[in-house]
Amino acid sequence: MSEIALGAGPGALILASKSAARRAMLENACVPFAVRVAGVDEAAIKAESGDLDAAALAVRLAEAKAVAVSRDDETAWVLGSDQTLAFENRLISKAPTLETARERLRAMRGKTHHLHSGAALATKGQVVWSGVDTVRMRMRDFSDAFLDAYLEAEGEALLACVGSYRLEGMGSQLFEAVDGDYFTVLGLPLWPVLAELRRTGVLTA
C-alpha cells in the first residue's frame, strides 16, 4: 500500500485533493501519502483574485488547499494542487454540463490554449513552498462527428476536468501538439514537487 494513515507521525504527507490523476501520479512514484480533501470555496477565491493571471491563480488555489488541511494536522506535510486553463485571454473553468463542454471544445479546436498546474506544500498552517508549471496545448481541427463520439465515450467524467479532456484517455486524440510536461497536463508539476519533498525530508531517498 502506498497510503499511510492520517497523523501516522512526523513527516506524514497528505494530498489535499480528490483528483484520481494526482493520486495515481504519487502512487506510481512510490510516494507514501494519505488523502484529505480540502473544503475551500474555490469560487470565492477566484472572485477575490481578479488581479491574478491564470498561472498565479493556480498557485493561490493550491496554497489555499494546502493551508486549510495543514491546520488540522500540525504533524503532517500537506500537498495542495490545482489547475487553471487560459484560452484567448480568458479563464476557463470546469464545464457544468456536457453541452457546455461541447461548446467549449468546439471553440478551442484548431487553436492553442495554456494549462497551468500549481502546487504548494504546507505545514503547521504555513506555506513553505509553491510553484507552477505551464503547458502549451494545440487542439487539432477535429470533426463534429468525432466530438460527439468523444463526449459519448467519456461522459460526465469530463465535468471534473478543467479542459473537458483527459490526456491519459481518449482526450489525447483531441490534440495535434503538446509543448510541456505530461505530468503537468495530468494536474501536478511532479518533478518540482518531488524535489521539494526531498528538500524538506518528507522523502529521504
C-alpha positions in Angstrom: 0.0 0.0 0.0 1.2 3.5 -0.8 -1.2 5.2 1.5 -0.4 5.8 5.1 -2.8 6.6 8.0 -3.5 10.2 8.7 -1.4 11.5 11.5 0.9 8.5 11.2 3.8 10.5 12.6 6.0 13.4 11.8 6.7 13.7 8.1 3.5 12.1 7.0 2.3 13.5 3.7 -1.3 14.4 3.0 -2.6 15.0 -0.5 -5.3 17.7 -0.3 -7.1 16.7 -3.5 -9.7 14.2 -4.6 -8.1 14.0 -8.1 -7.6 10.4 -9.2 -4.9 11.5 -11.6 -2.9 13.3 -8.9 -3.3 10.3 -6.6 -2.1 7.9 -9.3 1.0 10.0 -10.0 2.1 9.9 -6.4 1.3 6.2 -6.1 3.2 5.4 -9.3 6.2 7.4 -8.0 6.0 5.2 -4.8 5.4 8.3 -2.6 3.6 7.3 0.7 0.7 9.6 1.4 -2.9 9.9 2.6 -5.8 11.8 1.1 -7.9 14.5 2.8 -10.0 16.7 0.5 -9.7 20.4 1.3 -13.0 22.2 1.9 -12.2 25.5 0.4 -14.5 27.8 -1.5 -12.8 27.9 -4.9 -15.4 30.2 -6.4 -14.8 32.7 -3.6 -11.1 32.5 -4.1 -11.4 33.1 -7.8 -13.8 36.1 -7.2 -11.2 37.6 -4.8 -8.3 37.0 -7.2 -9.3 39.1 -10.2 -5.8 40.8 -10.1 -4.1 37.4 -10.8 -3.4 35.8 -14.1 -4.3 32.2 -14.7 -0.9 30.8 -13.6 -0.8 32.8 -10.4 -4.4 31.8 -9.6 -3.5 28.1 -9.9 -0.8 28.7 -7.2 -3.2 30.6 -4.9 -5.8 27.8 -5.1 -3.1 25.2 -4.4 -1.9 27.2 -1.4 -5.4 27.6 0.0 -6.0 23.9 -0.1 -2.6 23.0 1.5 -3.1 25.5 4.3 -6.6 24.5 5.0 -5.7 20.9 5.6 -2.4 21.5 7.4 -4.2 23.5 10.1 -6.0 20.3 11.1 -2.8 18.2 11.4 0.3 20.0 12.6 2.5 16.9 12.3 1.9 16.5 8.6 3.1 18.0 5.4 0.2 18.8 3.1 0.4 19.0 -0.7 -2.2 21.1 -2.4 -2.6 21.4 -6.2 -4.9 23.0 -8.7 -5.2 23.6 -12.4 -6.3 26.6 -14.5 -6.8 27.0 -18.2 -6.3 30.2 -20.2 -7.8 30.5 -23.6 -7.9 33.7 -25.7 -7.1 35.8 -22.6 -10.0 34.2 -20.6 -10.0 31.9 -17.7 -11.9 28.7 -18.5 -13.5 26.8 -15.6 -14.8 23.2 -15.4 -17.9 22.8 -17.6 -21.1 22.3 -15.6 -22.8 20.2 -18.3 -21.8 18.1 -21.3 -23.4 20.6 -23.6 -21.2 23.3 -22.2 -18.2 21.0 -22.6 -19.2 20.5 -26.3 -19.4 24.3 -26.9 -16.0 24.9 -25.3 -14.3 22.1 -27.2 -15.7 23.4 -30.4 -14.4 26.9 -29.6 -10.9 25.5 -28.8 -10.5 23.1 -31.7 -7.8 24.1 -34.2 -6.4 26.6 -31.6 -3.9 26.8 -28.8 -4.6 27.2 -25.0 -2.4 27.1 -21.9 -2.8 24.8 -19.0 -1.3 25.8 -15.6 -0.7 23.3 -12.8 0.0 24.9 -9.4 1.3 23.1 -6.3 2.0 24.1 -2.7 3.5 22.4 0.3 2.3 23.5 3.7 2.9 22.5 7.3 1.5 23.9 10.6 -0.8 26.2 8.6 2.0 27.9 6.7 3.1 27.5 3.0 6.7 26.5 2.8 6.9 26.2 -1.0 4.7 26.8 -4.0 5.3 26.7 -7.8 3.5 26.4 -11.1 4.3 24.8 -14.5 2.6 25.6 -17.8 1.9 23.5 -20.9 1.0 24.9 -24.3 -1.8 22.7 -25.8 -2.8 22.8 -29.5 -6.0 21.1 -30.5 -6.4 19.6 -33.9 -9.4 20.6 -36.1 -11.5 17.6 -35.2 -14.9 16.9 -36.7 -18.2 17.3 -35.0 -18.7 13.5 -35.5 -15.5 12.8 -33.5 -16.6 15.3 -30.8 -19.9 13.5 -30.5 -18.2 10.1 -30.2 -15.7 11.5 -27.7 -18.4 13.0 -25.4 -20.4 9.8 -25.5 -17.4 7.7 -24.7 -16.1 9.9 -21.9 -19.4 11.0 -20.4 -19.8 13.1 -17.2 -16.3 12.2 -16.0 -15.2 15.2 -18.2 -17.0 17.6 -15.9 -14.3 17.0 -13.4 -11.6 18.1 -15.8 -10.9 21.8 -16.3 -10.4 21.5 -20.1 -13.1 18.8 -20.6 -10.4 16.3 -21.5 -8.1 13.6 -20.0 -4.9 13.2 -21.9 -4.5 9.8 -20.4 -7.7 8.7 -22.1 -9.5 9.4 -25.4 -8.8 13.1 -24.9 -5.3 12.5 -26.4 -7.0 12.3 -29.8 -8.2 15.9 -29.5 -4.6 17.2 -29.8 -2.0 17.7 -32.5 0.8 19.1 -30.3 1.6 19.5 -26.6 4.5 21.6 -25.6 5.4 20.8 -22.0 5.5 18.2 -19.3 3.0 15.3 -19.4 2.6 15.3 -15.6 1.6 18.9 -15.7 -1.2 18.1 -18.1 -2.4 15.5 -15.7 -2.6 18.0 -12.9 0.6 18.1 -10.9 4.1 19.5 -11.6 5.6 16.3 -10.4 9.3 16.9 -10.8 9.4 20.1 -8.7 7.1 18.5 -6.1 9.4 15.5 -5.7 12.4 17.8 -5.4 10.7 19.8 -2.7 9.6 16.6 -0.8 13.3 15.5 -0.8 14.5 19.0 0.3 12.1 19.1 3.3 13.0 15.5 4.2 9.5 14.1 3.5 11.3 11.8 1.0 14.7 10.6 2.2 15.9 8.7 -0.8 
